[in-house]
Amino acid sequence: MDRLQAMGIFVAVVDHGGFASAARQLALSPPVVTRAVADLEQHLGQRLLTRTTRVVRVTEAGERYAAECRRILADIARAEAEAGAQNLQPRGTLSLTAPVLFGQYYVTPVLVDYLKRHPAVDAQCVFVDRIVNLVEEGLDVAVRIGELPDSSLQARRVGQVRRVVVASPAYLQAHGEPATPAELDGHRLIASTGANPAPEWRFAGPRGKPVVQRIAARLRTTTVGAAITAAEAGLGLTRLLSYQAAPLLRDGRLVRVLQGFEPAPLPIHLVHHEGRHATPKLRAFIELAAERFSADPELR
């Protein structure tokens, strides 16, 4: 087996978390995959993976080597793609994931324009309020809101949002506006477990010191949309991400409170696993989405 093929097999084992899953993905037998990685380790004189009966983990040396393998393989793939003119144009199926409302408000308009520009591309969207594993779900790109954990994925920051507390004008007229997070104890609260799974809301206090306010919600819901509907109807205060509340704030149907206590903004990233030299379909989408999101005042 040549070295490049062995590199590809090793990267597949790392990305798919095991020899058997990599073998299925590559349509190879598990012994062939195992032998390819063993030959690489022997050639390099380094242990790339640690194996137990239940799990395969990449070593520190393996992480570095996998990153270099991805770069080399991507360079070769790009060179081969550029050798054929038809491969320079975006084509195929683009699959992506994003939070539900972000997908509705921001991703879908960009995607519609993208598909109009690139008629050889189809798209598949998974809009859910949970973190989707790109490799396991076979997706190309994800919108992630919040700080990212360390991983082998590539990320491009395209904006930011804030955590905001809102209520309807009718509710605030009837019950008053809280002046501090502590005053939330005297108010009716609506909690969306999709956005805030813990029974507490965090704020920025004096000199940036965090303030943790435990909440007793009158209504708990698993969807942000339900929390917005209840708040707009005057049931109480709820906490959202700023982009989720933006249309209702513009229309005056909701009012933002406790602005002086809002914590630091949360970054928005486009995340993918194809490395620096992504396929034309993915590269074109990332460039268009990054341009649109970065220019949107609601995401600054």
N, C-alpha and C positions, 0 to 999 in steps of 0.2 A: 504494500500500500504506500502511495506517495505521501510526502509530508503534508501537502496542502489538504488532502483528503482527511488525514489524521487530525489536522487542526480543526477542520469543520466538524468532525465527529466529537472532538473534545469540547468545543463550544456548545454543541447540541446537548451534551451530557450536563454541562454547567447550567445552561438555560432551562432545561427541562427537569433538572433535579434528580437525575438517575440514569443508569445504563439502559434499563428496560424501556423507559419512556422515550429516550433518545433513539433507541433502536426502532421503535414503532414509527417515530416521526421520520426517520431516514430510510425506512423500509429495509433495514439490515437486521441480521441476527444478533442477539445480545453478545455471543462470544466474539463476533467481529468487532463490535464496539468496545468491549472490554480489552481486547488485544491491542486495538489502535491506541487507546490511552496508555496501556502498559508500555508499548513501544516508545511513545513520546516521553514518558517518565524515564525510561532507560536511556534514551538518547540525551535528555537534558540533565540527567543525574539529580532530578528533583522530584519530590512527591507533590503531585498536582491536586490529588483528591484524597480524602480520608474516607474509608469505607467501613460501615458496620453492617450488621445483618438487616438493618431497617432503613438506614439513611446514608446518603452520599453528600459530603460537604467539600467545598473547594478550599484549598489551603491558601495562605497569603501569596505564596509563589504562584499558585494556580490562578488566583484572581488577576495578578499582573500579566501572566502569560495569556489568559483568556482575552484580556483587553487588547493585547498586541495581535492575537490571532484574529479578532474581529476587525481590527484596522487593516490587516493584511488582506483578509478575505474580502472586505468591503472595497479596498482599492482594486483588487482583481475584478470583482463584480462590476465596478464602475467602468473600468477599462474595457471590459467585454461589452457592457451595455452601450458605451460610446462608439464601439466599433460597428454597431448596427444602428442605422438611422432611425428605424422604427422604434427602437427602445428608448430613444431620447424623449418621446412623448409620453405623458402620463397615460397609463392604461391598466385595466384590471379592476379589482374590487378594493375600495378603501374601507376599512372597518375601524370604527372609533367608539369611544365611550366618554361620557361626561355626566355630571350631576343633572337631575331632571330639568330643573328650571333654567340652569345655565345652558343646557342643550337646546331648550325651547327658545330662550331669549337671544342667545348669542351664536351658538354653533350652527343651528339650522339655517339662519340667513346666510352665513358664510358658506355653508355647504351647498346651498342652492346656487349661489354665484359660481362656486368652484365647479359644480357639475355642468353648468351652462358653458363654462370655458373649456372643459375637457370632456367631450362627448364619448370618449373611449373608456371612461371610468364610471363604475357603479359604486354605490355607497351602502354601508350597513351601519346603523346607529344603535348603540346600547346606552340609553339614558337611565341611569339608576343612581340613587343616593348611597352608594357604597363603593369601596375601592375594588376595582376589577383587575385581576391578574392578567396582564396583556398576553403573556406567553401561554398560560393555560387556556385562555378564552380565544386565542388566535386572533387578537386585535392588533391593529397597526399603531394607534396613537390614542392617548387619553388626555383629558383635561383634568388636572389635579389642583385642588384648592387647599392651601395649607403648606406647612413646612414639609419637605420631602425627606424620607429616611435615606440613609446611604444605600445605594444599589448600583447595579451595572447598567441601569437605564439611562438614556440621554434625556436631558431636560432643557427647555428653553423658557425663560420667564417672559410672560406676556402681559402682566398686569397685577393688580391687587384689589382686594375688597376688605371691608371692615365688618365687624360684628356690631349690629345696631339694635337698640330696643325701640319698639314702635307701639303705637296704639291709635285708635280712631279719635278724631276730634270730639265725638259725642262722649266717649268714655272719659277722656281727660276733662271735659267740662263737668261731668257728673262726679268724678272721683279725684280730680286734681292731678297735677304732674309731680312725680317723684323728683326730689332735688338731689338725692344721693342713692347709691345702691342699697343702703340699709333700709330706705323707705319702701323698697319693694315688698317688704313683709306686710305692709298694710294694703297691698293691691291684689287684684285678681290677675293671675298669670296663666299664660298659655305656653306649653313647652312642646317643641317639635323634637322628638327623639332622633329624627333623621339628621338634624343639624346640631343638636345639643344633647347627646345621650346621657350625660351625667346630670344629677339633680342639683346642679349649681351653675351659676353664671359667673364668669371671671371678668373683672374690670381693672382698669389702671387707676391706682390711687395716687396719693401725694408722692412726688418725686419718682413717679413711675413704679412704685411698689405695688405688686398685684393685690387686688381685693377679691376675695372669693365670697360670693353671696349664695348661700344655699336657698333653694326655692321650693315652695309647696304649690304646685300647679293646680289650678282649678280644672284645666283640661290638658291631657297629654295625647299627642297624636304622632303617628309614625311618618306623616308626610308634611312637608313644608307648606304645600298648598292648602291643606286643611287648617293649619295654624294661621295662615294669612286670611282665610275666609272668616275664621272666628274673630280675629282681631278687627277686621274691617266691620264686622257686625256689632262691635262694641263690647265683646265679652271681657276683654282685658288687654294687658300688655303681653307682647311676645318678643322673642329675640330672633333676628334673621341675619343673613349676610346681606350686605348693602345692595348687591345687585338684585336680590330677591324682592326687596322692598321698593326698589327704584321706581317702577311704574306707578305704584300707589302713592308714593311720596310726591311724585310730580303732579299727580291729579288731586292731591290734598285729601285723599281718602285715608291715609295714615300720616301720623306725625312722629318725628324722631325725637326721643328724649334721652337724657343722661349722656349727651354728646361729649361732655368734658371728662367722662370716665371710660370712654371707649378704649379698648386695648389696641396694641399695635396691629397694623394691617396684616392680612394673610396673603401670601403670594399666590399667583396663578401661574401654573406651568403647563406647557405642552410636553408630554412625556412619550418616548418611544424607545424601541430596543434595536434599531437598525444601525446605530453608530453614526459617524460623521458623514458617510456617503449613503444617504437614504435613497430608496427607489424614487424615480421621478414622480410617481403619484403621491407619495408621502411628502416629498420635499416641496412640491407645489402647494399642497394643502397647508403645510406648516408655515410657509412663507405668507400665504394669503391670510390665514387665521391670525398670525402674529401681527401683521400689518393692521388688521381691523381691530383686534382686541387692544393693542397698544395705543391706538388712536381714540378709543372710546372713553369719554370723560367719566363714565360710571365705573370704569375699571382702573382708574389711576389712583 
